[in-house]
C-alpha cells in the first residue's frame, strides 16, 4: 500500500480532527500550498480572499453539519493552520466552481452482477500536483459505526464506504448558476452521508435537502433489499436531479448533467465536452457485458480506455500541460456495500485491470445502525 491510512478512534469530533491534523500536518500543508496556487491561477483568488471565503464556508458547515465543523476546527488546531484556511480546503470545489474536472463512475445493481451484489467503481481524476496529497481516513465512531473515506488530507470526506452499507462516489459538474455565496460544500455532504445514512433513502434525503453553490453528481450505492440500490443525485443551484440505473441495472455517469433541472444550464458540455464521449464509451462498453456476469474486473476493462487523451476515462496529462491543466487519474475506487468494503488503487484502471494489487478494507457489520 503506497498511500497513508489514518485510523481515528477519538470520541469527539474535535479530538478526531486534532489527531488527523497532527498526524498529517505535512501532507495538509502541501494541500494548502497547492490549492492556494490553484485558487490564484484558476479563479484569481489570493490568500486574503481565500480566508474570507473559508470563513463563509465555515459558517455554512457549522449550520448544516455541526460535528464536521468541530472536526475542521480540530484539523486546523492539530495541523497549525487557521480555521478559515482548512474550511477553504473543504470548500475547494465551491471556490473553484467554474473549474473543469474529470471523473467517471459505473455502478451496478445486484441483478446485473455475477455475485448478485451491488458494486460501484469510479476514477478520481484531478490535478496531478495533488498525487501525493490524498489518503484513506478510517473512522470508528463512539457508537460502533465505522466510516472509511478516500480524501485529500485536511478535507473531511470524498468517496467512501460505511458500515451501514452505504457507498458514496463523486463526479464534478458545472452549472450556469454555480458561484457565490458559498453553499454546503460537497465534500462535507459526502462525509455526512457516510456518517449518518442507514440506506439509500436517507442518503438521498440528505443530499437533495442541501443548498449548494457548486454542482456535483453524487452516486449512492447501497446494500438495500432486492439487489441493492444505486442512484446519482445531480446537485446544482437549480435543484436536485436524479439518475437511476437502466433496465439492466447499470448506471454510468461522467461530468455533465443528464437529468433536469441541471442539464438546462449545463456548462461542462462547453468546458469539457470529452465528458460526453466518456459517458458514451462507458455505456457502450457496459452494454457489451452480459447481465448477471458483470464483476469488478469487467468494469475495469471498460474503464481502462485512453481514448481522448487527457480527457479519457483513464487519463494522463500531456507532457507539456501547464499547471492547472495536468489532469490525471490519481486513484481508482471500488465500493461493495454488501461486503462493507472499499478498495482503493493508486492510479488509473490501466494499471489494475486483471491484476490483484489493491488495498481493500472490509468494514465490520458489528455496530452498524442498520444491523
URMO-V183489 format. One line per field, one symbol per residue. ss: DSSP state (~ for helix, > for strand, _ for the rest). psi: psi as a letter, one per 20 degrees, with the letter a starting at -180 (. if undefined). burial: + if it has 9 or more other ideal C-beta (glycine too) atoms within 8 Angstrom, else -. Layout:
ss->???
psi->???
burial->???
//
This chain:
ss->____>>>>____~~~~~~~~~~~_~~~~~~~~~~~~~~~~~~~___~~~~~~~~~~~~~~~~~~_~~~~~~~~~~~~~~___~~~~~~~~_~~~~________>>>>>_~~~>_____>>>>>>>>>~~~___>>>>>>>_____>>>>>>>______>>>>___>>>>>>>__>__________~~~~~~~~~~~___~~~~~~~~~_______>>>>>>>______>>>>>>>_____>>>>_____>>>>________~~~~>_~~~~__~~~~~~~~~~~~~~______>_~~~~~~~~_____~~~_______________>>>>>>>>>>~~~_>>>>>>__~~~_______>>>>_________
psi->pkqqppopjqhqgghggggggghkhghghggggghgggggghjlorgghghghhgghhggghhhmhhhghggggggghikqqhhghhhgikhhhhkhjqqrbpqppqqrhiiqhjjqqqppqqopapihjhjjrrpoppoqhjiqqqppprqpipirdqaqqijkpqpqppqrpqhjqaqqpapphhgggghghhhpjahghghggghiqpqipqqooppoqmrrljaqqppoopriirqrpprqaiikppqqckqqiqqihiilpihighmihhghgggggggghhipppiipaghhghhhijpjpjcijrgoqqqqhjprpijmpqohqppppnhhilpppppparhhiipkrinqoppppqipiphi.
burial->--+-++-+----++++++++++-++-++++++-+++++++-++-+---++++++++++-+++-++--++++++++++++-+-+++++++++++++++++-+++++++++++++---++++++++++++-+--+++++++++--++++++++++++++++++++++++++++++++--+---++++++++++++++-+-++-+++-++--+-+++++++++++++--++++++++++++-++++-+---+++++++++-+-+++-+++++--+-++++++-+++-++--+-+--+++-+++++++++-+-++++++++---+----+++++++++++++-++++++-+++++++----++-+-++--++---
//
